[in-house]
């Protein structure tokens, strides 16, 4: 507690509670990196959509954490090049970065859901 350096258990890529979710992702998704209450339920849920595309849906905690600027990426194959599709800055709505991409959001404030 109280450690802000990117080292040891406080490192962005550390997983001190051993739940398989690294600190930075757990922070962005509203989890508890030190306790045992956070599990895979905070991770985005992926589902198939029309036109052979996947969609993810999640309630992001980053809306209240303006120091996290998430982006969405897409690829035609898992091993191919990933293209930035949309980004949220300072807790704002996602903005499409690539022509042909789309992001839908419902709700308002920190209760928004996007896919």
Residue, then its C-alpha position, 0 to 999 in steps of 0.5 A: x500500500x502506498x507504493x507508486x513506483x513501477x516496481x515489485x508488486x506495484x509494477x504495471x505488469x505485476x499480478x500480486x493477488x495472482x488472479x491472472x490480471x496484471x495491475x494496469x489492466x485491473x486498475x483500468x477495469x476497476x478491479x482490486x490488484x491487492x485483494x482477492x475479490x477481483x476475478x475474470x468477471x471484470x474482463x471484457x466479454x467477447x461475442x461473435x457478431x454479424x459479418x464474421x466479426x467479434x465484439x467485446x462489451x465491458x463497463x470500463x472503470x477508466x471513465x473515472x480514471x482520466x490517466x488511462x487512455x484505452x484504445x481498441x484494435x482489430x486484425x483480420x487474423x490473430x497473428x496479423x497486424x493489429x490496427x488501432x480502431x478507436x480510442x477514449x481519452x481522459x474518460x471520454x467517449x470512444x472516437x473512431x480512428x480508422x475508416x470503416x470501424x465503429x464503436x457503440x456506447x450506451x448509458x452515461x458517466x461511469x455506467x457506460x457500456x461499449x462494444 
